[in-house]
Amino acid sequence: MRLTVVVDNEPGPGLLSEWGLSIYVDFGDRAIIFDTGASEEIFKYNFRNLGLSMDKVIACVISHEHGDHTGGLGAIVEYCHRIPIYLPSPSRLAQELIGLCKVYINPDVTDILSNVHIINFPRSFIPEQCMVIELGDSVVMITGCSHPGIEHMVRQVMGMYKKPILLLIGGFHLYALSMRDAAYMAEKFCRMHGLLKICPLHCTGKTFQQALRATCPEKYVHGHSGTVIDIDESGTMTYRSLM
């Protein structure tokens, strides 16, 4: 499996950035797009320059309905006669897409593939879903902005699957933390049993990223537009910049 960061706040070489997030999850013969960034222009530019293909995309998952995650949906709508869009419940965006696209509203837990699940947190003040990929004895967890609370979401996923999280990647919505609070949160994450690698993106914020890197560099994975993370069948992980 390969995860490619298509859009992030931090640019990669030869790529554009914006306040937004999009991740392309490639399973070899099939792929899933998780969020679409804030603009169709930047999503398409990075997607094309990263050499990614829409041909094998089987689904687009939208974590939540803020513009920095849905702005590139126009690029998906072109193909949505065959690429369903999965939205969290309750949904406002569904009304705009129904009639144009195949739309699925996830009330709780929905399986996209036998090992790929989306988990909704509808009781949050901003409904949001994450994506969980089972890889044998571990899981990969992908988040958009983590409005329900990143610690709460991580603990719920751990409780549901009873497996370690090999990789937690995405936006954690910690950008407003003070240095003291960021250090405290980083310490909690570093001590969390079963959380093995962490790639904070988008709205996580530099303060927490720096605190995490300083506290447990063995867990920290630096990410930006163009970062590629490969995970083989044994769970071995390698990461690099594609550009």
Buried (B, 14 or more C-beta within 10 A) or exposed (E): BBBBBBBBBBBBEBBBBBBBBBBBBBBEEBBBBBBBBBBBBBBBBBBEBBEBEBEEBBBBBBBBBBEBBBBBBBBBBEEBEEBBBBBBBEBEBBEBBEEEBBBBBBEEEBEBEEBBBBBBBBEBEBBBBBBBBBBEEBBBBBBBBBBBBBBEBBEBBBEEBEBBBBBBBBBBBBBEBEEEBBBEBBBEBBEBEEBBBBBBBBBBBEBBBBBBBEBBEEBBBEBBBBBBBBBEEEBEBEBEBBB
